[in-house]
Amino acid sequence: MSANFLRFLRSSSAWMFGLATTVLLISFWGRAVVVDTDSLSDNLRPLGQSEEVSGRFADWMTSQMVEAGLPESEAASAAELAVVTPEVESVMGDLVAGVVEAAARPGYEESSVDVAPIVRPAIPAVTSAVAAAGVPVSDDQVEVLLEGLDPLVIREAGEAPLVGTTSPIAGRLGLASALALVGQIVFAAIYVLSSESRPEALRTLLNRFALGALSFAVVLKLGSWLLDPSGGRAPISESASQIADSKWTIPALIGLLAAVAGVIVWLVKKGSPTRAGAVQPRPAGSTPQRG
């Protein structure tokens, strides 16, 4: 092979190795976020206080109260008053967590959330809101109304889980991680085998992998702060910030392991003895000895 072709092969394989590294880190982190539904529930809990979620919840409460016989105007007023109370805001956070759990439930059966046990702690607040709307009711009457609420259907029968280990998105991210890892191995082998010093080439790739992984961890932490620098003032930004911050230790750990591997390769190369029989260079100006 010509020297120019070898240089082109090394540079191309190094670039493809970097691309495979980026895909591996993103897909590996993304799958870790998707399959950890407990962490995902906690991260999405602030969405319960957002206008989008509270508005939908208020509309749902209104429709349920209208079906129970309450006039529509009074039901809408009661729902709007109820969703802004601290008790109901806390309940909606629990409801979002329940939605995540239902979305991750394995199988293809219908998946829903039983609202009654989640909303039950907020019955006094709902009673006060309904009474403030001009309809005097008791906690027992609200309890009866609550028991008659329809469950929230998250997935229809036949639909796959949206998140969790059995979800299609987790499978696609897992496949992307596997393909990226294979690509890393292939392009790393091409780069190392086409280099004059293979230990040095391997150490170079390990250093690049370590720096890429550590940089990705830094980007996640920095992105978490940029998404929500106010520390929870905006519910949607707060959830996005927590998701970006979750699992940042995975790329950081991968980067540290790659850095350690690079150091080991360097120590092995440094401590390797000179090959027996190798011709040592003659000092400048010296003359060969004659027998």
C-alpha positions as CSV (number, residue, x, y, z in Angstrom):
1,M,0.0,0.0,0.0
2,S,1.2,3.5,-0.7
3,A,2.0,5.9,2.1
4,N,-0.8,8.3,0.9
5,F,-3.4,5.6,0.9
6,L,-2.4,4.5,4.4
7,R,-2.7,8.1,5.7
8,F,-6.1,8.4,4.1
9,L,-7.1,5.0,5.6
10,R,-6.0,6.1,9.1
11,S,-7.7,9.5,9.0
12,S,-10.9,8.0,7.7
13,S,-11.0,5.2,10.2
14,A,-10.3,7.7,13.0
15,W,-13.2,9.9,11.9
16,M,-15.5,6.9,11.7
17,F,-14.3,5.8,15.1
18,G,-15.3,9.2,16.5
19,L,-18.7,9.0,14.9
20,A,-19.3,5.6,16.3
21,T,-18.3,6.8,19.7
22,T,-20.8,9.6,19.6
23,V,-23.6,7.3,18.6
24,L,-22.6,4.8,21.3
25,L,-22.6,7.4,24.1
26,I,-26.0,9.0,23.1
27,S,-27.8,5.7,22.5
28,F,-26.4,4.1,25.6
29,W,-27.3,7.1,27.8
30,G,-30.8,7.3,26.2
31,R,-31.6,3.7,26.8
32,A,-30.5,4.0,30.4
33,V,-32.9,6.9,30.8
34,V,-35.8,5.1,29.1
35,V,-35.6,1.8,30.9
36,D,-35.2,3.3,34.4
37,T,-38.9,4.1,34.9
38,D,-38.5,5.0,38.6
39,S,-36.0,7.7,37.8
40,L,-38.1,8.8,34.8
41,S,-41.2,9.2,37.0
42,D,-39.3,11.4,39.4
43,N,-37.9,13.5,36.6
44,L,-41.3,14.0,35.0
45,R,-43.1,14.7,38.3
46,P,-42.7,18.5,37.9
47,L,-44.8,18.4,34.7
48,G,-47.8,17.9,36.9
49,Q,-47.6,21.7,37.8
50,S,-47.3,22.8,34.2
51,E,-50.2,24.6,32.5
52,E,-50.4,21.9,29.8
53,V,-50.9,19.1,32.3
54,S,-53.0,21.0,34.8
55,G,-55.2,22.3,31.9
56,R,-55.8,18.8,30.6
57,F,-56.5,17.5,34.2
58,A,-59.0,20.4,34.7
59,D,-60.8,19.5,31.5
60,W,-61.0,15.9,32.5
61,M,-62.3,16.8,36.0
62,T,-64.9,19.0,34.4
63,S,-66.2,16.3,32.1
64,Q,-66.3,13.8,35.0
65,M,-68.3,16.2,37.2
66,V,-70.7,17.1,34.4
67,E,-71.3,13.3,33.9
68,A,-72.1,13.1,37.6
69,G,-74.8,15.8,37.2
70,L,-73.0,19.0,38.0
71,P,-73.8,22.0,35.7
72,E,-71.0,22.5,33.2
73,S,-70.2,26.1,34.3
74,E,-70.0,25.2,37.9
75,A,-67.9,22.1,37.2
76,A,-65.4,24.1,35.1
77,S,-65.1,26.7,37.8
78,A,-64.6,24.0,40.5
79,A,-62.0,22.3,38.4
80,E,-60.0,25.5,37.8
81,L,-60.0,26.3,41.5
82,A,-59.0,22.7,42.4
83,V,-56.0,22.4,40.2
84,V,-54.2,25.4,41.7
85,T,-54.3,24.1,45.3
86,P,-51.1,22.7,46.7
87,E,-52.8,19.4,47.5
88,V,-54.0,18.9,43.9
89,E,-50.6,20.0,42.5
90,S,-49.0,17.2,44.6
91,V,-51.6,14.8,43.4
92,M,-51.0,15.7,39.8
93,G,-47.3,14.9,40.3
94,D,-48.3,11.5,41.6
95,L,-50.6,11.2,38.6
96,V,-47.8,11.9,36.2
97,A,-45.7,9.1,37.9
98,G,-48.7,6.8,37.5
99,V,-48.9,7.6,33.8
100,V,-45.2,6.7,33.3
101,E,-45.8,3.4,35.2
102,A,-48.8,2.6,33.0
103,A,-46.9,3.6,29.8
104,A,-44.1,1.1,30.8
105,R,-46.3,-1.8,31.7
106,P,-45.2,-4.9,29.7
107,G,-47.5,-6.6,27.3
108,Y,-50.0,-5.4,24.7
109,E,-53.1,-5.2,26.9
110,E,-54.9,-1.9,27.6
111,S,-53.0,0.1,30.2
112,S,-54.7,2.7,32.4
113,V,-54.3,4.6,35.6
114,D,-56.8,4.3,38.4
115,V,-57.3,7.9,39.4
116,A,-59.3,7.4,42.6
117,P,-56.5,6.2,45.0
118,I,-54.2,8.9,43.6
119,V,-56.7,11.8,44.0
120,R,-58.1,10.6,47.3
121,P,-55.6,12.6,49.5
122,A,-56.8,15.8,47.8
123,I,-60.5,15.3,48.6
124,P,-60.7,18.2,51.1
125,A,-59.2,20.6,48.6
126,V,-61.6,19.4,45.9
127,T,-64.5,19.8,48.3
128,S,-63.5,23.4,49.1
129,A,-63.1,24.2,45.4
130,V,-66.6,22.8,44.5
131,A,-68.1,24.6,47.4
132,A,-66.4,27.8,46.3
133,A,-68.0,27.3,42.9
134,G,-71.4,27.6,44.5
135,V,-72.2,23.9,45.0
136,P,-72.1,23.0,48.7
137,V,-70.9,19.4,49.0
138,S,-69.3,17.2,51.7
139,D,-66.2,15.1,51.6
140,D,-68.4,12.0,51.5
141,Q,-70.2,13.2,48.4
142,V,-66.8,14.0,46.7
143,E,-65.6,10.5,47.7
144,V,-68.7,9.0,46.0
145,L,-68.0,11.1,42.9
146,L,-64.3,10.1,43.0
147,E,-65.1,6.4,43.1
148,G,-67.2,6.8,39.9
149,L,-64.4,8.4,37.9
150,D,-63.3,6.5,34.8
151,P,-59.7,5.4,34.7
152,L,-57.3,7.3,32.5
153,V,-56.4,5.1,29.5
154,I,-52.7,5.5,28.6
155,R,-52.4,2.7,26.0
156,E,-55.1,1.1,24.0
157,A,-55.1,-2.7,23.6
158,G,-52.5,-3.9,21.0
159,E,-50.2,-0.9,21.6
160,A,-46.6,-1.6,22.7
161,P,-45.2,0.0,25.9
162,L,-44.0,3.6,25.4
163,V,-41.1,3.3,27.8
164,G,-39.4,0.6,29.9
165,T,-37.2,-2.4,29.0
166,T,-39.8,-3.9,26.7
167,S,-40.6,-0.7,24.8
168,P,-39.7,-0.4,21.1
169,I,-37.6,2.8,21.8
170,A,-35.5,0.9,24.3
171,G,-35.0,-1.9,21.7
172,R,-33.9,0.6,19.0
173,L,-31.5,2.4,21.3
174,G,-30.1,-1.0,22.3
175,L,-29.6,-1.9,18.7
176,A,-27.9,1.4,18.0
177,S,-25.6,0.9,20.9
178,A,-24.6,-2.6,19.6
179,L,-24.0,-1.4,16.1
180,A,-22.0,1.6,17.3
181,L,-19.8,-0.7,19.4
182,V,-19.2,-3.0,16.5
183,G,-18.3,0.0,14.4
184,Q,-15.9,1.2,17.0
185,I,-14.1,-2.2,17.1
186,V,-13.9,-2.4,13.3
187,F,-12.6,1.1,12.7
188,A,-10.3,0.9,15.7
189,A,-8.8,-2.3,14.2
190,I,-8.3,-0.6,10.8
191,Y,-6.6,2.4,12.4
192,V,-4.3,0.3,14.6
193,L,-3.3,-2.2,11.9
194,S,-2.5,0.6,9.4
195,S,-0.3,2.5,11.9
196,E,3.4,2.2,12.3
197,S,3.3,2.0,16.1
198,R,0.2,-0.1,17.0
199,P,0.5,0.4,20.8
200,E,0.7,4.2,20.3
201,A,-2.3,4.1,17.9
202,L,-4.3,2.1,20.4
203,R,-3.5,4.6,23.1
204,T,-4.5,7.4,20.9
205,L,-8.0,5.9,20.3
206,L,-8.4,5.2,24.0
207,N,-7.6,8.8,24.8
208,R,-10.1,10.0,22.2
209,F,-12.7,7.7,23.6
210,A,-12.0,8.9,27.1
211,L,-12.1,12.6,26.2
212,G,-15.3,12.1,24.2
213,A,-17.1,10.3,27.0
214,L,-16.0,12.8,29.6
215,S,-17.0,15.7,27.3
216,F,-20.5,14.1,26.9
217,A,-20.8,13.9,30.7
218,V,-19.9,17.6,31.0
219,V,-22.4,18.5,28.3
220,L,-25.1,16.7,30.2
221,K,-24.3,18.6,33.4
222,L,-24.0,21.9,31.6
223,G,-27.2,21.3,29.6
224,S,-29.0,20.5,32.8
225,W,-28.1,23.9,34.2
226,L,-28.9,25.7,31.0
227,L,-32.4,24.1,30.7
228,D,-33.3,25.2,34.3
229,P,-30.9,27.7,35.8
230,S,-33.6,29.0,38.1
231,G,-33.8,25.6,39.9
232,G,-37.4,24.6,39.3
233,R,-39.2,27.8,38.4
234,A,-40.5,26.4,35.1
235,P,-42.0,22.9,35.4
236,I,-41.2,21.7,31.8
237,S,-37.7,23.1,32.0
238,E,-37.2,21.5,35.4
239,S,-38.2,18.0,34.0
240,A,-36.0,18.4,30.9
241,S,-33.1,19.5,33.2
242,Q,-33.5,16.5,35.4
243,I,-33.6,14.1,32.4
244,A,-30.5,15.7,31.0
245,D,-28.8,15.3,34.4
246,S,-29.9,11.7,34.9
247,K,-27.4,9.0,34.2
248,W,-24.5,11.5,33.4
249,T,-22.3,9.2,35.5
250,I,-22.5,6.5,32.8
251,P,-20.5,8.4,30.2
252,A,-18.2,9.7,32.9
253,L,-17.5,6.2,34.1
254,I,-16.9,5.0,30.5
255,G,-14.5,7.9,29.9
256,L,-12.6,7.1,33.1
257,L,-12.3,3.4,32.2
258,A,-11.0,4.3,28.7
259,A,-8.5,6.7,30.3
260,V,-7.3,4.0,32.6
261,A,-7.0,1.6,29.7
262,G,-4.9,4.2,27.8
263,V,-2.6,4.6,30.8
264,I,-2.1,0.8,31.0
265,V,-1.2,0.6,27.3
266,W,1.3,3.4,27.8
267,L,2.9,1.8,30.8
268,V,3.1,-1.6,29.0
269,K,4.7,0.1,25.9
270,K,7.1,2.1,28.1
271,G,8.2,-0.9,30.1
272,S,8.6,-3.3,27.2
273,P,12.3,-4.3,26.7
274,T,14.3,-3.6,23.6
275,R,14.1,-6.5,21.1
276,A,17.0,-8.8,21.3
277,G,19.4,-8.4,18.4
278,A,18.2,-4.9,17.5
279,V,20.9,-2.8,16.0
280,Q,21.6,0.2,18.1
281,P,22.4,3.5,16.3
282,R,26.1,4.5,16.3
283,P,27.0,7.8,17.9
284,A,27.8,10.6,15.5
285,G,31.5,11.0,14.8
286,S,32.5,7.5,16.0
287,T,34.5,5.2,13.9
288,P,34.1,1.5,13.6
289,Q,36.5,-0.6,15.5
290,R,38.8,-2.8,13.5
291,G,39.7,-6.2,14.7
